[in-house]
Amino acid sequence: PNPKVGTVTFDVRNTVKAVKAGKVEYRADKFGIVHAPLGKTNFDKEKLLENFTTLVDAIIKAKPSAAKGRYIRSITISSTMGPGVHIDPQKIDAWVEKQKK
């Protein structure tokens, strides 16, 4: 349990429902880099893609209205201690929209 991520609560029932429903938790450091888990090693490809789509969609929806220009400048995915895999951010917006349909 961690108060920063809302897992310390007196309303256990609703908190468990929110987590099971796919509550997206991510954080950004002082440089604007978003850190978020996408899954575990035993997740299949479809579940990881679903989690990635949900995360990117949540980040896009959280974009402040005052933010101008390209909001997502680069994307790199990696395992905890593994090498990063770069993803072209220009293809992300259309891809997320396609996945939602």
Biopython code that builds the backbone (N, CA, C, O; Angstrom):
import numpy as np
from Bio.PDB.StructureBuilder import StructureBuilder

atoms = [
    (1, "PRO", "N", (0.824, -1.206, 0.000)),
    (1, "PRO", "CA", (0.000, 0.000, 0.000)),
    (1, "PRO", "C", (0.864, 1.263, 0.000)),
    (1, "PRO", "O", (1.888, 1.344, 0.677)),
    (2, "ASN", "N", (0.416, 2.233, -0.776)),
    (2, "ASN", "CA", (1.168, 3.469, -0.900)),
    (2, "ASN", "C", (0.196, 4.639, -1.035)),
    (2, "ASN", "O", (-0.604, 4.662, -1.970)),
    (3, "PRO", "N", (0.249, 5.603, -0.128)),
    (3, "PRO", "CA", (-0.676, 6.734, -0.209)),
    (3, "PRO", "C", (-0.513, 7.557, -1.490)),
    (3, "PRO", "O", (-1.480, 8.151, -1.966)),
    (4, "LYS", "N", (0.695, 7.598, -2.052)),
    (4, "LYS", "CA", (0.934, 8.383, -3.264)),
    (4, "LYS", "C", (0.163, 7.850, -4.465)),
    (4, "LYS", "O", (-0.199, 8.620, -5.354)),
    (5, "VAL", "N", (-0.091, 6.562, -4.505)),
    (5, "VAL", "CA", (-0.818, 5.982, -5.641)),
    (5, "VAL", "C", (-2.255, 5.624, -5.287)),
    (5, "VAL", "O", (-2.956, 4.992, -6.077)),
    (6, "GLY", "N", (-2.693, 6.032, -4.093)),
    (6, "GLY", "CA", (-4.085, 5.841, -3.717)),
    (6, "GLY", "C", (-4.459, 4.445, -3.281)),
    (6, "GLY", "O", (-5.636, 4.085, -3.310)),
    (7, "THR", "N", (-3.481, 3.647, -2.876)),
    (7, "THR", "CA", (-3.798, 2.285, -2.443)),
    (7, "THR", "C", (-3.949, 2.178, -0.932)),
    (7, "THR", "O", (-4.182, 1.085, -0.415)),
    (8, "VAL", "N", (-3.821, 3.290, -0.216)),
    (8, "VAL", "CA", (-4.151, 3.335, 1.207)),
    (8, "VAL", "C", (-5.484, 4.061, 1.283)),
    (8, "VAL", "O", (-5.562, 5.256, 1.000)),
    (9, "THR", "N", (-6.529, 3.341, 1.664)),
    (9, "THR", "CA", (-7.865, 3.914, 1.621)),
    (9, "THR", "C", (-8.783, 3.220, 2.618)),
    (9, "THR", "O", (-8.557, 2.073, 3.006)),
    (10, "PHE", "N", (-9.819, 3.940, 3.022)),
    (10, "PHE", "CA", (-10.852, 3.335, 3.861)),
    (10, "PHE", "C", (-11.962, 2.744, 2.991)),
    (10, "PHE", "O", (-12.769, 1.948, 3.470)),
    (11, "ASP", "N", (-12.002, 3.128, 1.724)),
    (11, "ASP", "CA", (-13.008, 2.634, 0.786)),
    (11, "ASP", "C", (-12.392, 1.528, -0.070)),
    (11, "ASP", "O", (-12.149, 1.708, -1.263)),
    (12, "VAL", "N", (-12.146, 0.392, 0.559)),
    (12, "VAL", "CA", (-11.445, -0.714, -0.097)),
    (12, "VAL", "C", (-12.228, -1.237, -1.297)),
    (12, "VAL", "O", (-11.642, -1.506, -2.346)),
    (13, "ARG", "N", (-13.516, -1.380, -1.158)),
    (13, "ARG", "CA", (-14.339, -1.943, -2.236)),
    (13, "ARG", "C", (-14.199, -1.141, -3.533)),
    (13, "ARG", "O", (-13.941, -1.715, -4.591)),
    (14, "ASN", "N", (-14.368, 0.179, -3.454)),
    (14, "ASN", "CA", (-14.279, 1.001, -4.668)),
    (14, "ASN", "C", (-12.855, 1.084, -5.203)),
    (14, "ASN", "O", (-12.656, 1.180, -6.414)),
    (15, "THR", "N", (-11.868, 1.049, -4.323)),
    (15, "THR", "CA", (-10.479, 1.070, -4.773)),
    (15, "THR", "C", (-10.148, -0.201, -5.540)),
    (15, "THR", "O", (-9.497, -0.142, -6.583)),
    (16, "VAL", "N", (-10.588, -1.347, -5.038)),
    (16, "VAL", "CA", (-10.355, -2.621, -5.731)),
    (16, "VAL", "C", (-11.072, -2.618, -7.079)),
    (16, "VAL", "O", (-10.516, -3.082, -8.074)),
    (17, "LYS", "N", (-12.300, -2.101, -7.123)),
    (17, "LYS", "CA", (-13.036, -2.019, -8.390)),
    (17, "LYS", "C", (-12.286, -1.162, -9.409)),
    (17, "LYS", "O", (-12.185, -1.527, -10.580)),
    (18, "ALA", "N", (-11.764, -0.025, -8.958)),
    (18, "ALA", "CA", (-11.042, 0.872, -9.867)),
    (18, "ALA", "C", (-9.790, 0.207, -10.419)),
    (18, "ALA", "O", (-9.495, 0.330, -11.608)),
    (19, "VAL", "N", (-9.059, -0.489, -9.574)),
    (19, "VAL", "CA", (-7.837, -1.162, -10.018)),
    (19, "VAL", "C", (-8.170, -2.276, -11.001)),
    (19, "VAL", "O", (-7.501, -2.421, -12.025)),
    (20, "LYS", "N", (-9.193, -3.060, -10.699)),
    (20, "LYS", "CA", (-9.580, -4.153, -11.593)),
    (20, "LYS", "C", (-10.142, -3.642, -12.915)),
    (20, "LYS", "O", (-10.041, -4.318, -13.940)),
    (21, "ALA", "N", (-10.733, -2.450, -12.891)),
    (21, "ALA", "CA", (-11.317, -1.883, -14.109)),
    (21, "ALA", "C", (-10.260, -1.293, -15.030)),
    (21, "ALA", "O", (-10.569, -0.866, -16.143)),
    (22, "GLY", "N", (-9.020, -1.268, -14.572)),
    (22, "GLY", "CA", (-7.949, -0.777, -15.433)),
    (22, "GLY", "C", (-7.495, 0.631, -15.110)),
    (22, "GLY", "O", (-7.143, 1.390, -16.014)),
    (23, "LYS", "N", (-7.497, 0.986, -13.866)),
    (23, "LYS", "CA", (-7.033, 2.308, -13.445)),
    (23, "LYS", "C", (-5.595, 2.510, -13.918)),
    (23, "LYS", "O", (-4.725, 1.679, -13.657)),
    (24, "VAL", "N", (-5.356, 3.610, -14.609)),
    (24, "VAL", "CA", (-4.033, 3.898, -15.157)),
    (24, "VAL", "C", (-3.257, 4.759, -14.175)),
    (24, "VAL", "O", (-3.698, 5.851, -13.817)),
    (25, "GLU", "N", (-2.118, 4.277, -13.745)),
    (25, "GLU", "CA", (-1.235, 5.030, -12.855)),
    (25, "GLU", "C", (0.066, 5.300, -13.590)),
    (25, "GLU", "O", (0.731, 4.373, -14.053)),
    (26, "TYR", "N", (0.421, 6.551, -13.692)),
    (26, "TYR", "CA", (1.717, 6.895, -14.255)),
    (26, "TYR", "C", (2.219, 8.143, -13.557)),
    (26, "TYR", "O", (1.450, 8.865, -12.922)),
    (27, "ARG", "N", (3.513, 8.390, -13.678)),
    (27, "ARG", "CA", (4.087, 9.587, -13.081)),
    (27, "ARG", "C", (5.089, 10.172, -14.060)),
    (27, "ARG", "O", (5.668, 9.470, -14.889)),
    (28, "ALA", "N", (5.272, 11.456, -13.940)),
    (28, "ALA", "CA", (6.262, 12.140, -14.772)),
    (28, "ALA", "C", (7.305, 12.755, -13.854)),
    (28, "ALA", "O", (6.972, 13.340, -12.823)),
    (29, "ASP", "N", (8.557, 12.621, -14.230)),
    (29, "ASP", "CA", (9.609, 13.227, -13.416)),
    (29, "ASP", "C", (9.752, 14.709, -13.775)),
    (29, "ASP", "O", (8.982, 15.224, -14.586)),
    (30, "LYS", "N", (10.723, 15.391, -13.182)),
    (30, "LYS", "CA", (10.860, 16.834, -13.391)),
    (30, "LYS", "C", (11.253, 17.201, -14.821)),
    (30, "LYS", "O", (11.176, 18.370, -15.198)),
    (31, "PHE", "N", (11.664, 16.236, -15.608)),
    (31, "PHE", "CA", (12.016, 16.481, -17.000)),
    (31, "PHE", "C", (10.856, 16.169, -17.949)),
    (31, "PHE", "O", (11.000, 16.310, -19.163)),
    (32, "GLY", "N", (9.715, 15.749, -17.410)),
    (32, "GLY", "CA", (8.563, 15.409, -18.231)),
    (32, "GLY", "C", (8.590, 13.995, -18.765)),
    (32, "GLY", "O", (7.801, 13.647, -19.644)),
    (33, "ILE", "N", (9.484, 13.176, -18.247)),
    (33, "ILE", "CA", (9.567, 11.783, -18.680)),
    (33, "ILE", "C", (8.546, 10.973, -17.890)),
    (33, "ILE", "O", (8.537, 11.004, -16.659)),
    (34, "VAL", "N", (7.693, 10.254, -18.597)),
    (34, "VAL", "CA", (6.648, 9.456, -17.953)),
    (34, "VAL", "C", (7.179, 8.059, -17.683)),
    (34, "VAL", "O", (7.754, 7.417, -18.562)),
    (35, "HIS", "N", (6.979, 7.601, -16.466)),
    (35, "HIS", "CA", (7.371, 6.249, -16.068)),
    (35, "HIS", "C", (6.097, 5.496, -15.707)),
    (35, "HIS", "O", (5.309, 5.965, -14.886)),
    (36, "ALA", "N", (5.894, 4.351, -16.306)),
    (36, "ALA", "CA", (4.693, 3.571, -16.017)),
    (36, "ALA", "C", (4.931, 2.111, -16.361)),
    (36, "ALA", "O", (5.574, 1.802, -17.364)),
    (37, "PRO", "N", (4.416, 1.215, -15.532)),
    (37, "PRO", "CA", (4.506, -0.210, -15.883)),
    (37, "PRO", "C", (3.457, -0.546, -16.943)),
    (37, "PRO", "O", (2.327, -0.060, -16.884)),
    (38, "LEU", "N", (3.836, -1.373, -17.903)),
    (38, "LEU", "CA", (2.899, -1.811, -18.939)),
    (38, "LEU", "C", (2.416, -3.231, -18.717)),
    (38, "LEU", "O", (1.371, -3.621, -19.238)),
    (39, "GLY", "N", (3.157, -3.999, -17.959)),
    (39, "GLY", "CA", (2.760, -5.375, -17.721)),
    (39, "GLY", "C", (3.892, -6.169, -17.119)),
    (39, "GLY", "O", (4.926, -5.630, -16.723)),
    (40, "LYS", "N", (3.669, -7.447, -17.062)),
    (40, "LYS", "CA", (4.654, -8.374, -16.518)),
    (40, "LYS", "C", (5.110, -9.328, -17.619)),
    (40, "LYS", "O", (4.512, -9.385, -18.693)),
    (41, "THR", "N", (6.152, -10.058, -17.343)),
    (41, "THR", "CA", (6.718, -10.946, -18.363)),
    (41, "THR", "C", (5.754, -12.037, -18.808)),
    (41, "THR", "O", (5.892, -12.569, -19.909)),
    (42, "ASN", "N", (4.779, -12.379, -17.969)),
    (42, "ASN", "CA", (3.846, -13.438, -18.352)),
    (42, "ASN", "C", (2.640, -12.909, -19.138)),
    (42, "ASN", "O", (1.762, -13.696, -19.492)),
    (43, "PHE", "N", (2.568, -11.610, -19.421)),
    (43, "PHE", "CA", (1.480, -11.051, -20.222)),
    (43, "PHE", "C", (1.706, -11.398, -21.690)),
    (43, "PHE", "O", (2.839, -11.406, -22.170)),
    (44, "ASP", "N", (0.614, -11.684, -22.393)),
    (44, "ASP", "CA", (0.749, -11.930, -23.824)),
    (44, "ASP", "C", (0.815, -10.599, -24.584)),
    (44, "ASP", "O", (0.575, -9.532, -24.019)),
    (45, "LYS", "N", (1.141, -10.687, -25.859)),
    (45, "LYS", "CA", (1.343, -9.497, -26.688)),
    (45, "LYS", "C", (0.098, -8.612, -26.727)),
    (45, "LYS", "O", (0.204, -7.387, -26.667)),
    (46, "GLU", "N", (-1.071, -9.225, -26.827)),
    (46, "GLU", "CA", (-2.313, -8.465, -26.923)),
    (46, "GLU", "C", (-2.561, -7.644, -25.665)),
    (46, "GLU", "O", (-2.985, -6.492, -25.752)),
    (47, "LYS", "N", (-2.302, -8.221, -24.503)),
    (47, "LYS", "CA", (-2.515, -7.505, -23.243)),
    (47, "LYS", "C", (-1.530, -6.344, -23.106)),
    (47, "LYS", "O", (-1.902, -5.266, -22.642)),
    (48, "LEU", "N", (-0.279, -6.559, -23.507)),
    (48, "LEU", "CA", (0.711, -5.481, -23.455)),
    (48, "LEU", "C", (0.329, -4.341, -24.403)),
    (48, "LEU", "O", (0.459, -3.169, -24.049)),
    (49, "LEU", "N", (-0.142, -4.684, -25.605)),
    (49, "LEU", "CA", (-0.583, -3.652, -26.549)),
    (49, "LEU", "C", (-1.791, -2.893, -26.016)),
    (49, "LEU", "O", (-1.882, -1.675, -26.174)),
    (50, "GLU", "N", (-2.711, -3.603, -25.389)),
    (50, "GLU", "CA", (-3.880, -2.958, -24.792)),
    (50, "GLU", "C", (-3.448, -1.984, -23.696)),
    (50, "GLU", "O", (-3.948, -0.862, -23.625)),
    (51, "ASN", "N", (-2.523, -2.415, -22.849)),
    (51, "ASN", "CA", (-2.034, -1.549, -21.776)),
    (51, "ASN", "C", (-1.299, -0.332, -22.336)),
    (51, "ASN", "O", (-1.460, 0.780, -21.833)),
    (52, "PHE", "N", (-0.495, -0.543, -23.374)),
    (52, "PHE", "CA", (0.226, 0.565, -24.001)),
    (52, "PHE", "C", (-0.752, 1.576, -24.589)),
    (52, "PHE", "O", (-0.585, 2.782, -24.408)),
    (53, "THR", "N", (-1.768, 1.089, -25.290)),
    (53, "THR", "CA", (-2.775, 1.961, -25.888)),
    (53, "THR", "C", (-3.496, 2.770, -24.821)),
    (53, "THR", "O", (-3.708, 3.972, -24.985)),
    (54, "THR", "N", (-3.871, 2.118, -23.737)),
    (54, "THR", "CA", (-4.567, 2.795, -22.648)),
    (54, "THR", "C", (-3.690, 3.869, -22.022)),
    (54, "THR", "O", (-4.164, 4.967, -21.730)),
    (55, "LEU", "N", (-2.416, 3.561, -21.816)),
    (55, "LEU", "CA", (-1.493, 4.528, -21.229)),
    (55, "LEU", "C", (-1.317, 5.743, -22.131)),
    (55, "LEU", "O", (-1.428, 6.877, -21.665)),
    (56, "VAL", "N", (-1.045, 5.523, -23.405)),
    (56, "VAL", "CA", (-0.841, 6.642, -24.329)),
    (56, "VAL", "C", (-2.114, 7.472, -24.437)),
    (56, "VAL", "O", (-2.044, 8.700, -24.479)),
    (57, "ASP", "N", (-3.262, 6.831, -24.483)),
    (57, "ASP", "CA", (-4.536, 7.540, -24.540)),
    (57, "ASP", "C", (-4.723, 8.410, -23.296)),
    (57, "ASP", "O", (-5.171, 9.552, -23.403)),
    (58, "ALA", "N", (-4.386, 7.883, -22.126)),
    (58, "ALA", "CA", (-4.511, 8.653, -20.878)),
    (58, "ALA", "C", (-3.567, 9.853, -20.877)),
    (58, "ALA", "O", (-3.938, 10.933, -20.418)),
    (59, "ILE", "N", (-2.363, 9.672, -21.384)),
    (59, "ILE", "CA", (-1.402, 10.778, -21.444)),
    (59, "ILE", "C", (-1.901, 11.859, -22.399)),
    (59, "ILE", "O", (-1.805, 13.047, -22.093)),
    (60, "ILE", "N", (-2.427, 11.458, -23.542)),
    (60, "ILE", "CA", (-2.947, 12.424, -24.513)),
    (60, "ILE", "C", (-4.138, 13.178, -23.925)),
    (60, "ILE", "O", (-4.250, 14.390, -24.111)),
    (61, "LYS", "N", (-5.024, 12.480, -23.222)),
    (61, "LYS", "CA", (-6.185, 13.130, -22.604)),
    (61, "LYS", "C", (-5.776, 14.089, -21.492)),
    (61, "LYS", "O", (-6.486, 15.058, -21.225)),
    (62, "ALA", "N", (-4.642, 13.836, -20.837)),
    (62, "ALA", "CA", (-4.176, 14.685, -19.740)),
    (62, "ALA", "C", (-3.407, 15.909, -20.232)),
    (62, "ALA", "O", (-2.952, 16.718, -19.424)),
    (63, "LYS", "N", (-3.260, 16.049, -21.537)),
    (63, "LYS", "CA", (-2.509, 17.180, -22.094)),
    (63, "LYS", "C", (-3.175, 18.491, -21.683)),
    (63, "LYS", "O", (-4.366, 18.684, -21.927)),
    (64, "PRO", "N", (-2.416, 19.389, -21.063)),
    (64, "PRO", "CA", (-2.986, 20.686, -20.685)),
    (64, "PRO", "C", (-3.398, 21.475, -21.928)),
    (64, "PRO", "O", (-2.733, 21.409, -22.961)),
    (65, "SER", "N", (-4.489, 22.213, -21.820)),
    (65, "SER", "CA", (-4.965, 22.973, -22.976)),
    (65, "SER", "C", (-3.967, 24.050, -23.392)),
    (65, "SER", "O", (-3.970, 24.477, -24.547)),
    (66, "ALA", "N", (-3.119, 24.493, -22.477)),
    (66, "ALA", "CA", (-2.124, 25.517, -22.794)),
    (66, "ALA", "C", (-0.892, 24.943, -23.496)),
    (66, "ALA", "O", (-0.067, 25.699, -24.009)),
    (67, "ALA", "N", (-0.761, 23.626, -23.525)),
    (67, "ALA", "CA", (0.412, 23.000, -24.154)),
    (67, "ALA", "C", (0.328, 23.157, -25.668)),
    (67, "ALA", "O", (-0.671, 22.795, -26.289)),
    (68, "LYS", "N", (1.374, 23.694, -26.241)),
    (68, "LYS", "CA", (1.419, 23.915, -27.687)),
    (68, "LYS", "C", (2.437, 22.977, -28.320)),
    (68, "LYS", "O", (3.349, 22.493, -27.649)),
    (69, "GLY", "N", (2.278, 22.726, -29.605)),
    (69, "GLY", "CA", (3.230, 21.893, -30.330)),
    (69, "GLY", "C", (3.057, 20.413, -30.038)),
    (69, "GLY", "O", (2.026, 19.977, -29.524)),
    (70, "ARG", "N", (4.084, 19.656, -30.377)),
    (70, "ARG", "CA", (4.050, 18.201, -30.197)),
    (70, "ARG", "C", (4.132, 17.885, -28.718)),
    (70, "ARG", "O", (5.070, 18.300, -28.037)),
    (71, "TYR", "N", (3.150, 17.152, -28.222)),
    (71, "TYR", "CA", (3.070, 16.826, -26.796)),
    (71, "TYR", "C", (3.942, 15.620, -26.455)),
    (71, "TYR", "O", (4.649, 15.636, -25.448)),
    (72, "ILE", "N", (3.900, 14.588, -27.271)),
    (72, "ILE", "CA", (4.743, 13.407, -27.059)),
    (72, "ILE", "C", (5.894, 13.504, -28.054)),
    (72, "ILE", "O", (5.692, 13.417, -29.266)),
    (73, "ARG", "N", (7.092, 13.683, -27.532)),
    (73, "ARG", "CA", (8.256, 13.897, -28.403)),
    (73, "ARG", "C", (9.036, 12.628, -28.689)),
    (73, "ARG", "O", (9.638, 12.498, -29.755)),
    (74, "SER", "N", (9.032, 11.697, -27.758)),
    (74, "SER", "CA", (9.710, 10.422, -27.997)),
    (74, "SER", "C", (9.120, 9.370, -27.076)),
    (74, "SER", "O", (8.577, 9.682, -26.016)),
    (75, "ILE", "N", (9.234, 8.124, -27.496)),
    (75, "ILE", "CA", (8.742, 6.999, -26.704)),
    (75, "ILE", "C", (9.802, 5.911, -26.738)),
    (75, "ILE", "O", (10.295, 5.530, -27.799)),
    (76, "THR", "N", (10.138, 5.425, -25.563)),
    (76, "THR", "CA", (11.064, 4.307, -25.436)),
    (76, "THR", "C", (10.470, 3.338, -24.429)),
    (76, "THR", "O", (10.084, 3.737, -23.330)),
    (77, "ILE", "N", (10.397, 2.083, -24.795)),
    (77, "ILE", "CA", (9.873, 1.039, -23.912)),
    (77, "ILE", "C", (11.016, 0.102, -23.568)),
    (77, "ILE", "O", (11.837, -0.237, -24.420)),
    (78, "SER", "N", (11.058, -0.312, -22.305)),
    (78, "SER", "CA", (12.098, -1.270, -21.907)),
    (78, "SER", "C", (11.604, -2.099, -20.739)),
    (78, "SER", "O", (10.671, -1.718, -20.032)),
    (79, "SER", "N", (12.244, -3.231, -20.552)),
    (79, "SER", "CA", (12.015, -3.985, -19.325)),
    (79, "SER", "C", (12.785, -3.263, -18.222)),
    (79, "SER", "O", (13.493, -2.295, -18.498)),
    (80, "THR", "N", (12.657, -3.715, -17.001)),
    (80, "THR", "CA", (13.255, -3.003, -15.877)),
    (80, "THR", "C", (14.733, -2.707, -16.083)),
    (80, "THR", "O", (15.162, -1.570, -15.881)),
    (81, "MET", "N", (15.501, -3.673, -16.468)),
    (81, "MET", "CA", (16.934, -3.465, -16.657)),
    (81, "MET", "C", (17.372, -3.731, -18.099)),
    (81, "MET", "O", (18.566, -3.860, -18.369)),
    (82, "GLY", "N", (16.425, -3.813, -19.013)),
    (82, "GLY", "CA", (16.750, -4.150, -20.393)),
    (82, "GLY", "C", (17.008, -2.933, -21.256)),
    (82, "GLY", "O", (16.820, -1.799, -20.814)),
    (83, "PRO", "N", (17.435, -3.162, -22.480)),
    (83, "PRO", "CA", (17.668, -2.059, -23.414)),
    (83, "PRO", "C", (16.343, -1.453, -23.873)),
    (83, "PRO", "O", (15.321, -2.138, -23.915)),
    (84, "GLY", "N", (16.368, -0.177, -24.214)),
    (84, "GLY", "CA", (15.166, 0.505, -24.663)),
    (84, "GLY", "C", (14.871, 0.250, -26.126)),
    (84, "GLY", "O", (15.782, 0.087, -26.938)),
    (85, "VAL", "N", (13.590, 0.216, -26.455)),
    (85, "VAL", "CA", (13.130, 0.085, -27.836)),
    (85, "VAL", "C", (12.418, 1.389, -28.176)),
    (85, "VAL", "O", (11.434, 1.747, -27.530)),
    (86, "HIS", "N", (12.912, 2.097, -29.185)),
    (86, "HIS", "CA", (12.341, 3.385, -29.562)),
    (86, "HIS", "C", (11.135, 3.185, -30.475)),
    (86, "HIS", "O", (11.132, 2.314, -31.344)),
    (87, "ILE", "N", (10.106, 4.014, -30.259)),
    (87, "ILE", "CA", (8.888, 3.983, -31.063)),
    (87, "ILE", "C", (8.706, 5.368, -31.668)),
    (87, "ILE", "O", (8.888, 6.373, -30.981)),
    (88, "ASP", "N", (8.352, 5.429, -32.941)),
    (88, "ASP", "CA", (8.153, 6.703, -33.627)),
    (88, "ASP", "C", (6.897, 7.388, -33.081)),
    (88, "ASP", "O", (5.794, 6.881, -33.286)),
    (89, "PRO", "N", (7.032, 8.526, -32.392)),
    (89, "PRO", "CA", (5.864, 9.175, -31.793)),
    (89, "PRO", "C", (4.902, 9.756, -32.819)),
    (89, "PRO", "O", (3.738, 9.985, -32.492)),
    (90, "GLN", "N", (5.345, 10.002, -34.045)),
    (90, "GLN", "CA", (4.459, 10.555, -35.065)),
    (90, "GLN", "C", (3.389, 9.555, -35.493)),
    (90, "GLN", "O", (2.348, 9.946, -36.022)),
    (91, "LYS", "N", (3.636, 8.288, -35.272)),
    (91, "LYS", "CA", (2.672, 7.255, -35.654)),
    (91, "LYS", "C", (1.713, 6.903, -34.515)),
    (91, "LYS", "O", (0.753, 6.161, -34.723)),
    (92, "ILE", "N", (1.960, 7.424, -33.329)),
    (92, "ILE", "CA", (1.202, 7.015, -32.149)),
    (92, "ILE", "C", (-0.243, 7.492, -32.176)),
    (92, "ILE", "O", (-1.143, 6.698, -31.904)),
    (93, "ASP", "N", (-0.502, 8.767, -32.494)),
    (93, "ASP", "CA", (-1.863, 9.302, -32.453)),
    (93, "ASP", "C", (-2.822, 8.487, -33.313)),
    (93, "ASP", "O", (-3.888, 8.083, -32.848)),
    (94, "ALA", "N", (-2.446, 8.247, -34.559)),
    (94, "ALA", "CA", (-3.301, 7.474, -35.464)),
    (94, "ALA", "C", (-3.444, 6.038, -34.986)),
    (94, "ALA", "O", (-4.521, 5.451, -35.085)),
    (95, "TRP", "N", (-2.366, 5.475, -34.470)),
    (95, "TRP", "CA", (-2.403, 4.093, -34.000)),
    (95, "TRP", "C", (-3.349, 3.941, -32.812)),
    (95, "TRP", "O", (-4.117, 2.981, -32.755)),
    (96, "VAL", "N", (-3.302, 4.885, -31.857)),
    (96, "VAL", "CA", (-4.186, 4.819, -30.689)),
    (96, "VAL", "C", (-5.638, 4.925, -31.132)),
    (96, "VAL", "O", (-6.486, 4.183, -30.637)),
    (97, "GLU", "N", (-5.937, 5.833, -32.053)),
    (97, "GLU", "CA", (-7.308, 5.968, -32.553)),
    (97, "GLU", "C", (-7.771, 4.684, -33.231)),
    (97, "GLU", "O", (-8.917, 4.271, -33.055)),
    (98, "LYS", "N", (-6.903, 4.058, -33.994)),
    (98, "LYS", "CA", (-7.241, 2.805, -34.682)),
    (98, "LYS", "C", (-7.524, 1.698, -33.672)),
    (98, "LYS", "O", (-8.451, 0.911, -33.867)),
    (99, "GLN", "N", (-6.747, 1.625, -32.606)),
    (99, "GLN", "CA", (-6.919, 0.576, -31.602)),
    (99, "GLN", "C", (-8.213, 0.746, -30.817)),
    (99, "GLN", "O", (-8.789, -0.242, -30.362)),
    (100, "LYS", "N", (-8.677, 1.971, -30.651)),
    (100, "LYS", "CA", (-9.898, 2.232, -29.888)),
    (100, "LYS", "C", (-11.150, 1.812, -30.645)),
    (100, "LYS", "O", (-12.204, 1.630, -30.037)),
    (101, "LYS", "N", (-11.051, 1.654, -31.972)),
    (101, "LYS", "CA", (-12.233, 1.299, -32.780)),
    (101, "LYS", "C", (-12.476, -0.174, -32.792)),
    (101, "LYS", "O", (-13.426, -0.638, -33.422)),
]
sb = StructureBuilder()
sb.init_structure("model")
sb.init_model(0)
sb.init_chain("A")
sb.init_seg("    ")
for serial, (resi, resn, name, xyz) in enumerate(atoms, 1):
    if name == "N":
        sb.init_residue(resn, " ", resi, " ")
    sb.init_atom(name, np.array(xyz, "f"), 0.0, 1.0, " ", f" {name:<3s}", serial, name[0])
structure = sb.get_structure()
